[in-house]
Each structure stands twice: as C-alpha cells, then as structure tokens.
Amino acid sequence: MSPSTQAAEAAILAACIELKLPTVREQAGAFAERARTQRISHQGFLAELLEAEVEDRAARRRTRRISEARFPRYKTLAGFDLAANEALEAAQIADLASTGWISRGTPVVLLGDSGTGKTHLLIGTGVAAAESGMRVRYTTMASLANELAEAADDRCLSRVIGRYARLDLLLVDELGYVHLDPRGAELIFQVITERDERASVAVATNLAFSEWAGMFTDTRLCAAIVDRLTFNALIIETGTRSWRLHRAVERKKGGATTS
C-alpha cells in the first residue's frame, strides 16, 4: 500500500469518526476495490457507498425504535390470524398498518373480550409504527399509573409527562383490568390531555364504553377520559370469541383423537 493510499484511508477513517458514518468507515475499502475492478465512476462509487450508509442507519433506527418501545414480545400485524377471528376484516388490519392516522393524531380503541387478539393487534400496530421510524411506547394502564405516581413522588412528573407527550404513538394495554384510584386516574388524564388531538393514543380494553365508569371513582374524570380517547377515534371491535380458548380445545381434541 502506497503512502498516498495510507494517507487517504487515514483521512477517510478520521472523517467517518467525526461525521459518525460507521458503514462508510467499514465498507469504504471494499466499495473502492469493487469500483476499480468494475470501472464504476467516482460518482457511482460515492452514491453506492452513501446509499449503504443510509440503509444501515435506517435499519439501526428501526432496531432502536423497537427497543425503546418496550414491547413485552414481538408481534406483527401480518402475523395476525384473521381466520381465527371472524369479527375482524382485512381492511381493519390495513387501517392499523397505515401510519396516516398516527400523523393526524387519531386515537384507536381495540374493544373486545379476553383472548380475541387485542394485545397482538396493539403490539403489531406499534411495531409497524416503530419500524417506520416513529417513536412508540407500549405500557399497561396499571404500569402507566404506577410510573406516574412514582414520578410525582420523586418530583419529576412534568419530565415524565413531557417524555410521553413527545411520542408519536402511545399504546396502553389492559384498560379496565384494574380499578384506578382518584390519584391514578388524574395522572393518566394528564398524559391523555397532553396528547389530545395532537398525538395518537391506542388503547386495548375488555370493557364496553358504558362500563368504563366502574374503573374510575370520579365520574366526571371518567367522562373526560372517554371523550378524549373516543373523539374521532378508529374503533375496532375484536368480538367475544376467544381464539386462545378455541385453540386449546382444538389441541385437546387432537390429543384425544391420537391417543
């Protein structure tokens, strides 16, 4: 390797470190060699190298967004079994997969009994948004209330609420599974109000809207939360037939047949 080549490589390395271009740093030599052997123009070499950096950066961002969302498990909308839930249609899954409603700040309510796929749809929706580069966070209603209460006790509530306000999509699962005391409901209301008509909240619940009042002590606060979560919302009913129970029964039948 000539001194001039060594100097060029050292300069490329220093520039990549300064500009934070890890893919260019790692692949510049291989791309340069291919450009020489295939007689690719300088512009072509530079374009391919920068395209590789952009693609790798997008992949790293998707991975980071998925990690930051704190999903309990990885689920996709494509992996949802429509045949197992006759209450849902492919068009509804397509609606969730699109990101236009998130950009418009539209709320989403997934409403149905346990075992009908609400959590799968909620996570799948969040994964689709995160993989498109959006900032997403998954939590349960109980976890969110506890986190906010701890933040209030530690005198950092405004910072935590601000962090939730900056998300593109907030996913709240298990709404209705636990009773919220007045303090918890008030703290949840602050987060929802901060995002109202500006940033999307998607919730999954096993309670009909008429039953939400039983989750809150303050009926006026309940009405305000329902109003903010349902105004112009995309409401998807997942039905009452538990596919988990159905599959368990089918497996049992299969075992009985083969035994």
Secondary structure, 3 states (H helix, E strand, C coil): CCHHHHHHHHHHHHHHHHHCCHHHHHHHHHHHHHHHHCCCCHHHHHHHHHHHHHHHHHHHHHHHHHHHHCCCCCCCCCCCCHHHCCCCCHHHHHHHHCCHHHHCCCCEEEEECCCCCHHHHHHHHHHHHHHCCCCEEEEEHHHHHHHHHHHHHCCCHHHHHHHHHCCCEEEEEEECCCCECHHHHHHHHHHHHHHCCCCEEEEEECCCHHHHHHHECCHHHHHHHHHHHHCCCEEEEEECCCHHHHHHHHHHHHHHHHC
